[in-house]
């Protein structure tokens, strides 16, 4: 769940100017299970997601991420199953969370346990380099580390720093946030590719979006939390200027209804084009906003602080 700085985590921007985001992970998960595949079948490996793929070599796979991962971290005679709490193509970072879990799981199958930064960097390499998908790098880092963090990017790499705030203030912020599914889905790579193309012409917006991470962190430390909501409104207005594919009339209508009924701000999560809308709604206005948006699904959530983890590994 990215609050501020999205877009400054694109290498086309941060390698020249540096970037910064504030984000958190939430208690919605991707589950990757793996086991040694029995040698009794006419095929050597199996992958189960929305499809079932039986294969001998990674080159036979339709799934681009798993194909790349098995070339990068070879494991043979393996069965991989994937499930998730949230839908794909909804801006909630599920594809990057899957990449992170896939990397950690494949290493564990080989008896290897890399640190979180290595896992994040390898997940980024799979998605951005091997699969050539356009986009930023914050989701992979967030999923690997977990927690409420400020992440810094520059030409030399990445740095993760927990946001400086006490538990009571973070808890109060969580109570004022509302996660709404717009009903629109998107392919984030296409939206991100359009945004990358526009970066040279949108530097002033991106610079300002990067600056807002300073202001947001200060609010979280000791400011009026309602100002966090107002700042979300500003960053959303800026984000929409990055590309005409980030929003649409339907999303704009939902957002304006929310503001008119009491929300102070919000933003579309992910690259844009659809998915989940995050709103900052003071508790006293929550019922009114929920009534106005009653035709849409709202998803309860809590902040999460562990990031990727192996739930169970069987000793060999």
C-alpha positions as CSV (number, residue, x, y, z in Angstrom):
1,X,0.0,0.0,0.0
2,X,1.9,3.0,-1.3
3,X,1.0,6.4,0.1
4,X,3.6,8.9,-1.3
5,X,6.3,9.0,-3.9
6,X,5.0,6.4,-6.4
7,X,6.6,7.1,-9.8
8,X,9.9,8.2,-8.2
9,X,10.8,4.5,-7.9
10,X,11.1,4.1,-11.6
11,X,14.8,3.7,-12.5
12,X,14.3,6.2,-15.4
13,X,13.7,8.8,-12.7
14,X,15.6,7.8,-9.6
15,X,18.9,6.9,-11.3
16,X,19.2,10.6,-12.2
17,X,17.3,12.4,-9.4
18,X,16.9,10.0,-6.6
19,X,13.5,8.9,-5.3
20,X,11.6,8.2,-2.1
21,X,8.3,6.5,-1.2
22,X,6.3,5.9,2.0
23,X,4.5,2.7,2.0
24,X,3.2,-0.2,4.2
25,X,2.4,-3.8,3.8
26,X,-1.0,-5.0,4.8
27,X,-2.5,-8.4,6.1
28,X,-3.4,-9.6,2.6
29,X,-1.1,-12.3,1.3
30,X,0.2,-14.3,-1.6
31,X,0.9,-18.0,-0.8
32,X,3.5,-20.0,-2.7
33,X,3.8,-23.6,-1.8
34,X,6.5,-25.9,-3.3
35,X,7.5,-29.5,-3.0
36,X,9.7,-32.0,-4.7
37,X,7.6,-33.5,-7.5
38,X,7.2,-37.3,-7.5
39,X,9.0,-39.1,-10.4
40,X,6.0,-41.1,-11.4
41,X,4.6,-38.9,-14.2
42,X,5.3,-38.4,-17.8
43,X,6.3,-34.8,-17.0
44,X,8.9,-33.5,-14.5
45,X,7.4,-30.4,-13.1
46,X,4.0,-28.8,-12.4
47,X,2.7,-25.2,-11.8
48,X,-0.7,-24.4,-10.5
49,X,-2.3,-20.9,-10.5
50,X,-5.3,-19.9,-12.5
51,X,-4.1,-22.5,-15.0
52,X,-2.3,-25.9,-14.6
53,X,0.9,-26.2,-16.4
54,X,2.8,-29.5,-16.7
55,X,6.4,-29.1,-18.1
56,X,9.8,-30.6,-18.3
57,X,11.8,-27.4,-19.1
58,X,11.1,-23.8,-18.0
59,X,11.0,-22.8,-21.7
60,X,7.7,-24.7,-22.0
61,X,6.0,-22.5,-19.4
62,X,3.4,-19.9,-20.4
63,X,3.8,-18.0,-17.1
64,X,6.6,-15.5,-17.8
65,X,7.6,-14.9,-14.1
66,X,7.9,-18.5,-13.2
67,X,9.7,-19.3,-16.4
68,X,12.2,-16.6,-15.7
69,X,12.6,-17.6,-12.0
70,X,13.3,-21.2,-12.8
71,X,16.0,-20.1,-15.3
72,X,17.5,-17.8,-12.7
73,X,17.2,-20.1,-9.7
74,X,17.1,-23.6,-11.2
75,X,15.2,-26.2,-9.4
76,X,14.1,-29.4,-11.2
77,X,11.4,-31.9,-10.3
78,X,9.3,-29.2,-8.5
79,X,5.6,-28.6,-8.0
80,X,4.6,-24.9,-7.4
81,X,1.2,-23.8,-6.3
82,X,0.1,-20.2,-6.1
83,X,-2.9,-18.6,-4.2
84,X,-3.7,-15.1,-3.2
85,X,-6.0,-13.1,-0.9
86,X,-6.4,-10.3,-3.5
87,X,-7.1,-10.2,-7.2
88,X,-4.4,-9.7,-9.8
89,X,-4.2,-6.5,-11.8
90,X,-5.7,-4.4,-8.9
91,X,-2.8,-2.2,-7.9
92,X,-2.2,-3.9,-4.6
93,X,1.2,-5.3,-5.5
94,X,0.2,-9.0,-5.9
95,X,2.5,-9.7,-8.8
96,X,5.6,-8.4,-6.9
97,X,4.6,-10.2,-3.7
98,X,4.4,-13.4,-5.8
99,X,7.8,-12.7,-7.3
100,X,9.3,-12.2,-3.8
101,X,7.7,-15.4,-2.4
102,X,8.8,-17.3,-5.5
103,X,12.4,-16.1,-5.1
104,X,12.5,-17.0,-1.4
105,X,10.8,-20.4,-1.9
106,X,13.1,-21.5,-4.8
107,X,16.2,-20.6,-2.7
108,X,14.8,-22.5,0.2
109,X,14.3,-25.6,-2.0
110,X,18.0,-25.4,-2.7
111,X,18.8,-25.0,1.0
112,X,19.7,-21.3,0.6
113,X,18.3,-18.5,2.8
114,X,19.3,-15.0,1.4
115,X,18.7,-11.8,3.2
116,X,15.7,-9.6,2.5
117,X,17.5,-7.1,0.3
118,X,18.9,-9.9,-1.9
119,X,15.4,-11.3,-2.2
120,X,14.0,-7.9,-3.2
121,X,16.8,-7.2,-5.7
122,X,16.3,-10.6,-7.3
123,X,12.5,-10.2,-7.6
124,X,13.1,-6.8,-9.2
125,X,15.6,-8.4,-11.6
126,X,13.0,-11.1,-12.6
127,X,10.2,-8.6,-13.2
128,X,12.0,-5.6,-14.7
129,X,15.0,-7.2,-16.4
130,X,14.2,-10.8,-17.4
131,X,10.4,-10.3,-18.0
132,X,11.0,-6.7,-19.3
133,X,7.9,-5.4,-17.5
134,X,7.8,-1.7,-17.1
135,X,7.2,-0.3,-13.6
136,X,8.8,0.7,-10.3
137,X,10.7,-1.2,-7.7
138,X,9.0,-0.3,-4.5
139,X,6.5,-3.2,-4.3
140,X,9.2,-5.9,-4.3
141,X,11.1,-4.1,-1.6
142,X,8.0,-3.6,0.5
143,X,6.9,-7.2,0.2
144,X,10.4,-8.4,1.1
145,X,10.8,-6.2,4.2
146,X,7.3,-5.7,5.4
147,X,6.3,-2.9,7.8
148,X,5.6,0.8,7.5
149,X,8.7,2.3,5.8
150,X,10.3,5.1,3.9
151,X,12.3,3.6,1.0
152,X,15.0,5.6,-0.7
153,X,16.2,5.0,-4.3
154,X,19.3,6.2,-6.2
155,X,21.8,5.1,-8.8
156,X,23.7,3.1,-6.1
157,X,20.7,1.1,-4.9
158,X,17.9,1.1,-2.2
159,X,17.7,1.9,1.4
160,X,14.8,1.0,3.8
161,X,14.1,3.0,7.0
162,X,11.1,2.4,9.3
163,X,8.8,5.5,9.5
164,X,9.5,7.4,12.7
165,X,6.1,7.3,14.5
166,X,4.6,5.7,17.6
167,X,2.2,2.8,17.5
168,X,-0.7,4.8,18.7
169,X,-0.4,7.3,15.8
170,X,0.0,4.6,13.2
171,X,-3.0,2.8,14.7
172,X,-5.1,6.0,14.4
173,X,-4.0,6.4,10.8
174,X,-5.1,2.9,10.0
175,X,-8.6,3.5,11.5
176,X,-9.0,6.5,9.1
177,X,-8.2,4.6,6.0
178,X,-10.7,3.0,3.7
179,X,-9.8,0.5,0.9
180,X,-12.4,0.5,-1.9
181,X,-12.4,-1.8,-5.0
182,X,-13.3,0.3,-8.0
183,X,-14.4,-2.6,-10.1
184,X,-12.0,-1.6,-12.8
185,X,-8.9,-3.8,-13.5
186,X,-5.8,-3.0,-15.5
187,X,-2.6,-4.4,-16.8
188,X,-0.1,-2.3,-14.8
189,X,2.8,-2.8,-17.3
190,X,0.9,-0.9,-20.0
191,X,0.0,1.9,-17.7
192,X,3.6,2.0,-16.4
193,X,5.1,2.0,-19.9
194,X,3.0,5.1,-20.8
195,X,4.2,6.8,-17.6
196,X,7.8,6.0,-18.3
197,X,7.5,7.6,-21.7
198,X,6.2,10.8,-20.1
199,X,8.9,11.2,-17.4
200,X,11.0,13.8,-19.2
201,X,7.9,16.0,-19.6
202,X,6.6,15.4,-16.0
203,X,9.7,16.1,-13.9
204,X,8.2,19.0,-12.0
205,X,5.3,16.7,-10.8
206,X,7.7,13.9,-9.9
207,X,10.0,16.3,-8.0
208,X,7.0,17.5,-6.0
209,X,5.8,14.0,-5.3
210,X,9.2,13.1,-4.0
211,X,9.1,16.2,-1.7
212,X,5.8,15.2,-0.3
213,X,7.4,12.1,1.3
214,X,9.2,14.6,3.7
215,X,6.0,16.3,4.6
216,X,4.1,13.1,5.1
217,X,6.8,11.6,7.4
218,X,6.8,14.8,9.5
219,X,3.0,14.5,9.8
220,X,3.3,10.9,10.9
221,X,5.8,11.9,13.5
222,X,4.0,14.8,15.2
223,X,1.5,16.5,12.9
224,X,-2.3,16.5,12.5
225,X,-3.2,13.2,10.9
226,X,-5.9,14.8,8.9
227,X,-3.2,16.6,7.0
228,X,-2.0,13.2,5.9
229,X,-5.3,12.8,4.1
230,X,-5.1,16.3,2.5
231,X,-1.6,15.5,1.4
232,X,-2.9,12.3,-0.3
233,X,-5.3,14.5,-2.2
234,X,-2.4,16.6,-3.5
235,X,-0.3,13.6,-4.5
236,X,-3.3,12.0,-6.3
237,X,-3.8,15.2,-8.3
238,X,-0.1,15.2,-9.3
239,X,-0.1,11.5,-10.1
240,X,-3.0,11.9,-12.5
241,X,-0.9,14.4,-14.5
242,X,1.8,11.8,-15.1
243,X,-0.3,10.0,-17.8
244,X,-3.8,10.1,-19.2
245,X,-4.0,6.3,-18.5
246,X,-3.8,6.6,-14.7
247,X,-7.4,7.5,-14.1
248,X,-10.7,7.6,-16.0
249,X,-14.1,9.2,-15.7
250,X,-15.4,6.3,-13.6
251,X,-12.6,6.4,-11.1
252,X,-12.8,10.2,-10.9
253,X,-16.5,10.0,-10.2
254,X,-16.0,7.6,-7.3
255,X,-13.2,9.8,-5.9
256,X,-15.2,13.0,-6.1
257,X,-18.2,11.3,-4.4
258,X,-16.0,10.3,-1.6
259,X,-14.6,13.8,-1.1
260,X,-18.1,15.3,-1.2
261,X,-19.3,13.0,1.5
262,X,-16.4,13.6,3.9
263,X,-13.1,12.0,2.7
264,X,-10.2,14.4,2.9
265,X,-8.1,12.7,0.2
266,X,-7.0,9.4,-1.3
267,X,-5.3,7.9,-4.3
268,X,-5.5,4.9,-6.6
269,X,-3.0,2.2,-5.6
270,X,-0.5,0.8,-8.0
271,X,0.3,2.2,-11.5
272,X,-3.2,3.4,-12.1
273,X,-6.0,2.6,-14.5
274,X,-8.1,0.7,-12.0
275,X,-8.0,-1.6,-9.0
276,X,-8.1,-0.3,-5.4
277,X,-8.8,3.2,-4.3
278,X,-7.4,4.2,-0.9
279,X,-9.3,6.9,1.0
280,X,-8.5,8.9,4.1
281,X,-11.8,9.3,5.9
282,X,-12.0,10.8,9.5
283,X,-13.9,8.4,11.7
284,X,-16.8,10.8,12.1
285,X,-17.4,10.8,8.4
286,X,-16.9,7.1,7.8
287,X,-20.5,6.0,7.7
288,X,-21.5,8.8,5.4
289,X,-18.7,7.9,2.9
290,X,-19.6,4.2,3.2
291,X,-23.2,5.0,2.4
292,X,-22.3,7.1,-0.6
293,X,-20.1,4.2,-1.9
294,X,-22.4,1.4,-0.9
295,X,-22.4,-0.1,-4.4
296,X,-18.7,-0.8,-4.2
297,X,-16.8,-3.4,-2.2
298,X,-14.7,-2.2,0.8
299,X,-11.9,-4.4,2.1
300,X,-11.0,-4.4,5.8
301,X,-7.2,-4.6,6.5
302,X,-4.5,-4.1,9.0
303,X,-0.9,-3.0,8.7
304,X,1.5,-5.9,8.6
305,X,5.2,-5.9,9.8
306,X,6.8,-9.2,8.9
307,X,7.1,-9.1,5.1
308,X,8.0,-12.3,3.3
309,X,8.5,-15.4,5.4
310,X,8.6,-19.1,5.1
311,X,5.7,-20.5,7.1
312,X,6.9,-24.1,7.0
313,X,9.9,-26.0,5.6
314,X,10.3,-29.7,6.0
315,X,13.8,-30.9,7.0
316,X,15.4,-33.1,4.4
